[in-house]
């Protein structure tokens, strides 16, 4: 069993190293896009597929509260994944659960951050399509080949694609990438003197 544990750790470390080689530019672009959007007085909406929605909630919480250093609140909303959490819902179609909220809360100039394992989840695709109709920028955290979601992204959107096919490694990397974005956003908006 200990050999299996060692293998799991090694695989995770190798996935992070591979991601670190290819995600520098997308992470920088994503952080600068979010920072500029917030400076412009707009907000970030975040949602994730079933296994990633907790990450969307975590990221929105980091922006509203703070990451590692206390600072002013930043406007971010984690979209509800459960219709019962919504104030009013007249649909039972889970495909539209995020899209309806994007149409309700999203405005031109806002960012929709979507988090997905493989980019094929219908609720995520529907949310991205709704963001496009609102003239919102999309930042997509995906894995593997990016699926249908990749095809929806335009030249002003940002794709942070984890180079892995294993769902566990993708989700682990998404959390790391969200923490990286948080630190970069804080460094951009609230630069601190180096000691």
C-alpha positions, 0 to 999 in steps of 0.5 A: 500500500505504501508503494501505491501512496508513493506512486500517487504523490509522484504522479501528482508532482509530475502533473504539477511540473507539466502544468507549470511548464505550459500555464505561465502565460495563461495564468498571467493573462487570466490574473491580469484580465481579472484585475483589469475587470475589477479595476473597471468596476465589473465583477467575476461570476464563477461556476464549476462542474459537479466535481469543481463547483466547490473550487468556484465557491472557494475562489469567489470566497478568496476574492470577496474575503482575502487570500493570504493578506488582508485587503479590501473586498473584491466583487465575485459571485459563486453561482449556485449549483442547486436550484433549491439555493436559488431565490426563485427557479421555474425550471428543473433543467440542470443544464441551465442552472448556471446559464440562468444566473449568468443571464440574471447577474452578468453584465457586459465587461464582467468575467465568467470563470468556469471550472471543468474537468474535460470541458464537456459538461452541459451546464458549463457549456450553457453558462459559457454560451450565456456569457457570450450573449452578455459580452462577458469575457470567459476564463476557462480552467479545463483539463485534457483536450478542453472539450466543447468548451475550448471551441466556444472561447474567443481571442479575448478569452483565457484557457488555463488547460491542465495537461492531464487526462486524470480527473484527480490530477486535473482538480488538484491542479485547478485548486493550485491554479486558483491559488496562483491567480489569487496571489497574482491578482492581489500582487497586481491590485495591492502591491506590497513593498518587498522587505 
